[in-house]
């Protein structure tokens, strides 16, 4: 082997390279061959260095051994280093210590210093800080710069000596002045952070530069960091990268990691993920914890490498085992999510806590979230707040946001909205999208800050542009309804779609609504259902509720009450009030669920307690009807009022009805009118109709048929069946409009075809009587039947009368009794009277005079004049009741007072005979006169008799007598015919005050009036 030595007499550098042009030690340019026996110990070490640079440790070891044969102390030192690091030999710190001792025994400070390092680290010898300091001090006294620097480090850390930054910096300065790069770097760090010296970027940069000039890798890296941050120098990514690269090429892991980050971020160099991974790997190969963590992140994301959770976990673990907090946190997350490793909350908590205890803010926040959620630990808001506060104190934006939420809702800490807003602002300043969005909500609601839709919209937009889906939805909502921005449905749809693109459930639900309504897209129930389902499958309550409605209505899916109830229940159990109300209705109606008023009330109440107006109103109705709760008008009114105060029109209408009828409150027509008006302004059809009734009756307002008709027409045009029926009645009777029977029938038909029973009954009567339509008894029975089957009492009575008399159907007394009974059970007095007649005469039912009397009395008490006459007749005869002439007179007079001609005639007879009242022919004549005017033949006969005899205060007149006899005879009155025959024979009238036979009790005709009297009020409660 040939060797060449530098010709400079003060150098002695030796090389194997015959072509080397310049000496790396002195810069000399001339080399001369040298024989092996003339190579010095120094020369052999130069050769060993060159071999190590080429990676040939075995060759380097042979050169070192050759130098040792010359008893060259530095060679002994180098052999110690080989055993310490395992270079060319098996690593053996104990042998290294032996070699360093040999060097020290030769009074070489390098040996003392190296041995001191072994005592400090406990390698090859038992750890002994005091011994290390003793050896460092001995070497330092020999002005060995590395030892001076190591002694400075002992004072910095307080190992073997009392900690003193001042002494540390003094020693660092001493070694720095001696030109020792590591000492210069340490001194620069002290100036950077003001440790033992006043903080000075100028001095820090000076000493970093001094060490960097010697190619010290740590100094190069730290100086690069100064250029990266612009601290002490003008910021320059390009210079930072050059310095990182110089340090990285010298194998310094932090610089390799920094350089990798620059390639990853494209700072100072063109972005190159492959190079980033290459440098992360280089540092990771040296087991650098930060590089291991960052490389793990590359594998987690598949950036520059093939994605692999398993590889990510492996790298995180190697880093975490070294106590690197970010890796500990990442590893905790992998255990939480079960990514790359079996899911384990205990392990997740263990690693989060390790990182959190090391002060890592993200881990503290994650640990706080675990306590908040009760995942892996026992749920504790107090613990959650403590960890959030620690992370927030470090400015962690997510922790600031979460802690703000706790303050807002008083979770684990006293409720404090002012503090919540302050924390949201802190996180928002750090551009944390959820906090930006949450702060927008504070501006929307005017919580602590002044309400401002413009500010809210701006914040929502900022969070939306940061790709935050809730912010997208909130800004989309502002665009949809023109809050803080111009109304723009296209822009709203764009942002909702962007949120849906992230599979965000609210965004999916809103896009579904656009498809449902056909806004900005072609209407499609199928698409709406698709989006609702994607939203619902994520547990989003509004999406579940909307999907339930689609199943209820059979829109976009096959109709299914069971599916509707399933989705309503899923949303209801999350506390979503609209779903709770819908589920309550399904329980009420027995749709998709077993009918249960109790269940209905439970869900209505749950929604009502969240102030949901429809549920509040429905709960009021349950109290009104006594369904699922004890009946209580007061409770009904209370709930109606709560919903009405929110402007809910049905509740306003129902509460108005309570004031109109005095249900749960005192009658107050003005308040009723006010409430009907409020609901009518919202075009609530029943309220518009009821407002018309107020105008018709003059309740709370001046009476006006014209305004009544106006309201009925508006309600009718809105499709309200009651309004249509009432408008029909106005046309039939000519109230507020010119009489028009055909137009009446048209409106009756509209309402009847909607299934409104009163209109069906009215239309049936029109067909029966040929009013506004050609008479058709079959059609009349058809409409009466439809109304009767819905429980409309008048229709049931009319239908019974049809079967009773064979009108449009064959006579069937049993069927007639059936329908009379149903109507009578509803206290419909005409039906009670007619059913009484059936029991009196045994028609369609076994004869029962007591039952007949009971029914006549009910009808009479209900104001039916026929029932009044019939029960009066029973009292005169003692039929089914004890005979009582005073009661008979009472009921005859009641009937007469209603204009009933039979009642008038009977009252006249009572006065004539003194039955139940004092005898008074003047009064008798008065009532006979009234009855005769109405064409009652018996009364006409009596008037003829009184004129012929000159009784009752009448002037005797044969002419007048004959006139009345003829009227009565013309109606078939036999007594009148006989009186005329007697007068023709010239015979005088017989003188008698004896009693006359009273007429039999006739059946009250159901249709004696043109049609059953309508009182004008057709208001109803809508449920």
Beta strands, then each sheet from edge to edge (+ up, - down):
strand 1: 3-6
strand 2: 14-15
strand 3: 31-34
sheet 1: 2+ 1- 3+
end
